[in-house]
């Protein structure tokens, strides 16, 4: 079993997406793995991103696709791989490591701390004819970037969004039978969202209450940031000693990218 087969076996994302994730993304994945008898049994993937604050850019490792084959769980295999990976990232001069935890407590033993907190919230919507949506294509790359920039720069820290990342996002959601949707108010673009199943994975909007104006989103869930929220959307590990703690919910990150 190679790393692609392990990834698909654990996450069940399908061959097309798995191949895209490892081989066809513009913003490339770097894999760290443990092999045994020619088989990959544990895998940690890292995407290189930049976090901006004022005029500074911080080299950041976004950790994704963490998985262990079921036959080797609870044996310290992932602990060994994560510690090794974090040590390598530190030696490669990364400032931060960031991840989106399935279990809020699991990564705390590796000194990860809460970064973005909140709660899942259900949308109860009604149609407001002032608001509409259109599916984004790669022609809309600049518009997506400009809308993102107008929103995220209100945060003290935010992820730099390149054309490559935008194109990767459009390809990924299209592959999953979804899309990035531009939200318009009286035909003027004001933001964009990306959905998966009945969840809003990304929402770039001046006010999340805007979601209530779109009838097709009735019953969908989105993540509302709250300092005392029940769930960590992102956690951070500081890889350099000079950094003080970043305030919770003061950073904006694109999930998975």
C-alpha positions in Angstrom: 0.0 0.0 0.0 1.5 3.3 -1.1 0.7 6.7 0.4 -2.1 7.4 -2.1 -3.8 4.1 -1.4 -3.5 4.7 2.4 -5.0 8.2 2.0 -7.9 6.9 0.0 -8.4 3.9 2.3 -8.7 6.1 5.4 -10.5 9.2 4.0 -12.5 7.5 1.2 -12.2 10.5 -1.1 -12.0 8.5 -4.3 -9.2 7.9 -6.8 -9.8 11.2 -8.8 -9.5 13.5 -5.8 -6.6 11.5 -4.2 -4.6 11.8 -7.4 -5.4 15.5 -7.6 -4.4 16.0 -4.0 -1.0 14.4 -4.4 -0.1 15.0 -8.0 -2.1 17.8 -9.7 -2.4 20.6 -7.1 -0.6 23.8 -8.0 0.2 24.4 -4.3 2.0 21.2 -3.8 1.8 18.7 -0.9 4.9 17.4 0.8 4.4 14.0 2.5 6.2 12.6 5.5 5.5 8.9 6.1 6.5 5.7 7.9 6.9 2.6 5.7 6.9 -1.0 7.0 7.6 -4.0 4.7 7.2 -1.8 1.6 3.8 -0.4 2.8 3.0 3.1 4.0 1.4 2.7 7.4 1.3 6.4 8.6 1.2 9.7 6.7 1.4 13.4 7.5 1.0 15.9 4.6 2.2 19.5 4.7 1.2 22.4 2.5 3.4 25.5 2.4 1.4 28.7 3.1 2.2 32.2 4.1 0.6 34.1 7.0 0.6 37.9 6.7 0.5 40.6 9.3 1.1 44.2 8.3 4.1 44.0 6.0 5.4 40.7 7.4 5.0 37.2 6.0 5.5 34.1 8.1 6.5 30.8 6.7 3.7 28.4 7.8 3.2 24.6 7.5 -0.5 23.7 7.1 -0.7 20.1 8.2 -3.4 18.0 6.5 -4.3 14.4 5.6 -2.9 12.9 8.9 -3.7 9.2 8.9 -2.5 5.8 10.2 -3.5 2.4 8.9 -6.1 0.9 11.3 -3.8 -2.1 11.9 -1.1 0.2 13.4 -3.2 2.6 15.5 -2.6 3.1 19.3 1.0 1.8 18.9 2.8 5.1 19.0 3.4 5.2 15.2 1.7 8.5 14.6 3.3 10.1 17.6 6.7 9.1 16.3 5.9 10.5 12.8 4.4 13.8 14.1 7.3 14.5 16.4 9.8 13.8 13.5 7.8 16.0 11.1 7.5 18.9 13.5 11.3 18.7 14.2 12.0 18.8 10.4 9.7 21.8 10.0 11.5 23.6 12.7 14.8 22.9 11.1 13.4 24.1 7.8 12.8 27.5 9.4 9.0 27.5 9.6 7.5 30.0 11.9 4.2 28.1 12.6 2.5 24.8 12.1 -1.3 24.9 11.8 -3.9 22.2 11.5 -7.6 21.6 11.7 -8.2 19.0 14.4 -10.9 16.3 14.4 -10.3 15.9 18.1 -9.5 19.1 19.9 -7.5 17.3 22.6 -5.3 15.0 20.4 -2.7 17.6 19.3 -2.4 19.4 22.6 0.3 16.9 23.8 2.4 18.2 20.9 2.0 21.8 22.2 -0.7 22.8 19.7 -2.9 25.6 21.1 -6.4 26.9 20.1 -6.2 29.5 17.3 -9.8 29.7 15.8 -12.7 28.7 18.0 -16.4 28.7 17.6 -19.6 26.6 17.1 -21.4 25.0 14.2 -24.6 27.0 13.6 -27.6 26.1 11.5 -28.9 28.6 8.9 -32.6 29.4 9.0 -33.1 31.4 5.8 -35.7 33.0 3.6 -35.3 34.3 0.1 -34.4 38.0 -0.2 -34.5 38.9 -3.9 -31.8 41.5 -3.4 -29.3 38.5 -3.0 -28.3 35.9 -5.6 -25.4 33.6 -6.4 -23.4 32.5 -9.4 -21.0 29.6 -9.8 -17.4 30.8 -10.0 -15.0 29.7 -12.7 -11.3 30.4 -13.3 -12.3 33.6 -15.1 -13.4 34.9 -11.7 -10.0 34.4 -10.1 -9.2 38.1 -9.7 -12.7 38.8 -8.3 -12.3 36.0 -5.7 -8.9 37.3 -4.7 -10.2 40.9 -4.4 -13.2 39.9 -2.3 -11.0 37.8 -0.1 -8.5 40.7 0.3 -11.2 43.1 1.3 -12.4 40.8 4.0 -9.3 39.1 5.4 -7.2 42.2 5.8 -9.5 43.2 8.7 -7.9 40.4 10.6 -4.6 40.9 12.4 -3.2 37.8 10.7 -4.4 36.2 7.5 -3.3 33.7 4.9 -1.9 35.0 1.7 -4.1 33.8 -1.2 -2.4 33.2 -4.5 -3.9 32.5 -7.9 -2.7 28.9 -7.6 -4.6 28.3 -4.4 -7.8 29.9 -5.9 -7.5 27.6 -8.9 -6.9 24.6 -6.7 -10.0 25.5 -4.7 -12.2 25.8 -7.8 -10.9 22.4 -9.1 -11.4 20.7 -5.7 -15.0 21.8 -5.2 -15.9 21.1 -8.8 -14.5 17.6 -8.4 -16.7 17.0 -5.4 -19.9 18.1 -7.3 -19.9 21.5 -5.7 -18.5 24.9 -6.5 -17.4 28.2 -5.2 -20.4 30.6 -5.4 -20.1 34.3 -5.8 -22.7 36.1 -3.7 -24.3 39.2 -5.2 -26.4 41.9 -3.6 -28.4 43.8 -6.3 -26.0 42.2 -8.9 -22.9 43.5 -7.1 -20.4 40.9 -5.9 -20.0 41.2 -2.1 -18.4 37.8 -1.2 -18.1 34.1 -1.9 -18.8 30.8 -0.3 -17.9 27.1 -0.9 -20.1 24.3 0.2 -19.7 20.6 0.8 -22.7 18.4 1.5 -24.8 20.5 3.9 -21.9 22.5 5.3 -20.4 25.8 4.3 -16.7 25.1 4.2 -15.6 28.7 3.4 -17.5 32.0 3.8 -15.8 35.2 2.7 -18.4 37.8 3.6 -18.6 41.1 5.4 -21.4 39.7 7.6 -22.3 36.0 8.0 -25.9 37.0 8.5 -26.0 37.5 4.8 -26.3 33.7 4.5 -29.9 33.9 5.8 -31.0 35.8 2.7 -30.3 32.8 0.4 -33.2 30.3 0.5 -31.0 27.5 -1.0 -28.9 27.5 2.1 -31.7 26.8 4.5 -30.7 24.0 6.8 -27.0 24.3 6.0 -24.4 24.6 8.8 -21.5 27.2 9.1 -18.8 27.9 11.6 -19.4 30.9 13.8 -16.3 32.2 15.5 -16.7 32.7 19.2 -13.9 33.1 21.8 -15.7 30.7 24.2 -16.8 28.3 21.4 -17.0 24.6 21.9 -14.9 23.6 18.9 -11.4 24.4 17.6 -11.5 25.0 13.9 -7.7 25.5 13.9 -4.8 25.0 16.3 -1.3 26.4 16.1 2.2 25.3 17.2 4.9 28.0 17.5 8.1 26.7 16.0 10.2 29.7 17.0 10.6 30.8 20.6 10.4 34.5 19.9 6.6 34.4 19.1 4.1 35.4 21.7 0.7 33.7 21.6 -1.6 34.9 18.9 -5.0 35.9 20.1 -7.8 33.4 19.5 -9.8 34.3 16.4 -7.4 37.0 15.2 -6.2 34.9 12.2 -8.0 33.9 9.0 -7.0 30.7 7.2 -8.4 28.8 4.2 -9.3 25.3 5.4 -7.0 22.7 3.8 -5.1 25.3 1.8 
